[in-house]
Amino acid sequence: MTTPYWPETAAVALDDWGASATATEGNPHMSGKVLSVNPDGSSECGVWSCTPGTRAITIPSDEFCYFLGGKGVYVHENGEEIPVSAGAAVFFPAGWTGTSIITETLTKAFMSRGD
């Protein structure tokens, strides 16, 4: 088995993942690249990026995020605000629901796992 890795994550060409279907303001557009996914689909990791805008979001599975660049804030439906920028780390539990407000193109490394 070969261990998946990127020697220079910033140099990885991201794939176009399209415009956000849940945009509420602006035209946030996503891109990313999956580094690895378990054969059974139980987890995956990679890099994700999104241009400025506001989106309604529900995170379907546990997700750990380490933000590589950009700026934004996640606002939980209970009003809790989580500001993010380069260096921030956040764990979103499955079912986390709220709003993503991106003010500068936001890029993160992520690891998500299902049940």
Number of C-alpha atoms within 10 A of each C-alpha: 3 4 6 9 10 11 8 7 12 11 8 12 10 15 13 12 14 12 14 19 12 14 18 15 12 13 17 22 18 20 17 20 17 15 15 14 16 10 8 6 9 12 17 17 19 19 22 21 23 23 20 21 20 22 21 18 20 17 14 15 18 17 20 18 20 19 22 21 17 19 18 20 16 21 18 16 14 8 10 10 14 13 15 22 20 14 10 14 16 14 14 17 15 16 12 17 18 19 21 23 23 23 15 15 18 22 24 24 20 20 21 21 18 12 7
